[in-house]
């Protein structure tokens, strides 16, 4: 995650939504007093700094407590969300590479899905200013970066952690009806909020 005092924004990092690539890109335009959390494994040219008390994938509500009400209220806060079926499949491939021999059914059965809604909301609802769409990321980032005065030419210049997924079939070709329903139940809030569909 990033708190940029130079550009007055807070980037709340979600899972399997190009968050690492965005963080690597933004770390290069951040100032010396900005907060940039480490990435493991390290990705060049990312440069963490001033991250004492902050950590990767830190929830927005916790960031809010850490930075205080003035910074939270006056800085532009954003994150990225992704179609839950596509996101879950991507997360599975990453876990399978790390663990080896993990079936998709076994992964789903553990119930450890990449549900990020709690990371950008509180009891009252969404607490960031904008939730960008992974499916239209270049467009959404272009709008946000223009607002923040950050030069952007349509590419982040890095695709971190994209090597995990070797099976590039569309997610609809992978899921059984039962597996799709498992994801639908787990991500009910995201689906209702963002209008995602299994299609």
LINSULTA-V250094 format. One line per field, one symbol per residue. ss: DSSP state (a for helix, b for strand, c for the rest). A space follows every 10 residues. Layout:
# LINSULTA-V250094
ss: ???
This chain:
# LINSULTA-V250094
ss: cbbbccccbb bcccccccaa aaaaaaaccc ccccbbcccc ccccccccbc ccccccccca aaaaaaacaa aaaacbbbbb bccaaaaaaa aaaaaaaaac cccaaaaaaa ccccccaaaa bbccbbcccb bbbaaaaaaa aaaaaaaacc cccccccccc caaacccccc aaacccaaaa aaaaaacaaa aaaaccccc
